[in-house]
C-alpha cells in the first residue's frame, strides 16, 4: 500500500481524462516561480524569488491572463501536501540551534514588535474601512 502523503503525481490533478490540465497548471506555477527567481537575482535578491513569482501569478490570475480553472487542480494538490514543505525548515532550525541560543532575545523582541505592528496596522485598516462603509 503506497502512501500518497509523500508522492505528488499528476493522476491526482486530472480533471476527467484530461491530464493536460494538470501539466499546464504545473507548468504555469513553475514558470512564475522561475520568473520570480530570475527577477530576484537580477535585482540583488532583496525580495525572495518565490514571493515575486507568487505576486506575478496573483496579478496574472486577477487580470485574466491565466485562467484559475487551469491552475486550481495543481494548486489544490500542492496545498494538500503543504506540511511536507515545512520539514526542511524544521531541520534547519534544529541544525542552527546554536545561533538561536545566542540570539534568542533579539528573536523574541523582533517577534513581539512585528506582532504588535501587525495588530496595530490591522486595527487601523479595519477602522478606515468601517468609515468608508458608512
N, C-alpha and C positions, 0 to 999 in steps of 0.2 A: 504494500500500500504506500503510495507516494504522497507525501505531504505537500500541499500546494502553497504552504507558507513561504518557502524559500525559493520557489520557482516562479518565473514570470514567463508565460508562454502566450503566444498570440491566439490560441484557441479560446482563451478566457475573454478576449476583447472582440470576438467576432460577432457581427450582427447578422443573424440568419446564416447564410452560407457565404457571405461576402467577407473574406479575410482582408480585402483591400482597405477597408475602413480602419482596421487595427494598424496596418502597416502605414497608412497615410498619417494617422494620428501620432504614431511613434516617430515618424519622420519629422512632422511639424514640431513636436516637443523638442526633439534633439536638435533640429535646425535652429530654433530660437535659443536653446542652451548654447550652441556653438557660436552664434552671432553675439550673444551676450558676453561670452568669454573673450571673443575677438575684440569687441569694443572695450572691455575691461583692460585687456592687455595693452591696447593702443593708447588708452588714457592714463596708464600708470597704475591701474589696479586699485584705485581708491574705493570703488564700489565693486563688490563681487560680481563676476560674470553671470552667475546663476540668478542674481537679483535683477540685473539688467535684462537678461533673457526673459524672466518672468513678467517684467513690466512691458516689454515689447510684445510678448504673447498676449497679455491682457489687452493692450491697445489694439492689436490685430483682431482679437475676438470682439472687442467693443465696436470697432469700426466696421466689422463685417467682412474684413479681408480673409479671415479664417472662420469657417463655419463651426459653431460649437458642437453640432451633432457629429462632426468628423473626428473631433478630439476627445469627446466625452468618454467613449468606452475605454480608451487607454488611460485617461486621467483617473477614472474610477478604479481601475486595476492598480495603478501606481499608488493611489491614496489608500486602497485596501491593505496594501503591504507596506505602509509607511513606517511601521515600527522597526522594521529591519534596517532602515536608514539611520537610526539612532545608535546602533551598535558601535560603529566606528567612533562616534563622539564619546560614548561611554568608555571605550577602551583608551582613547586619547586622554581623557580626564584621569583615568587610573594610572597611565604611564607618566603623566605630568603632575602627579600629586605633590611633588616637592616644590613646584612653583606655586601651587595653590596654598601650600603650607606657609610659604614665605609671604605671600601677598594677600592672605585672606582678609585683612582689614580693608584694603583697597577694593577688593571684590565686593565685600559686604556694603561698603559705602556707595560704590557705583550702582549696585543693585537697588539699594534703598532710594538713592537720589533719582534714578531713572524711573522707578515705580511711582514715586511722588510726582515727578514731572508728567508722566503719562496720565495719572489720575487728575491732576490739575488741568491739563490740556483737554482731556476728555470732558471734564465738567464745564469748562468754558465753552467748548464747542457745542455741548448739549444746550447750554443756556442761550447761545446765539441762535441755534436752530429753533429753539422754542419761541424766541422773539419773532423769528421770521414766519412761523406758523400763524401767529396772531395777526 
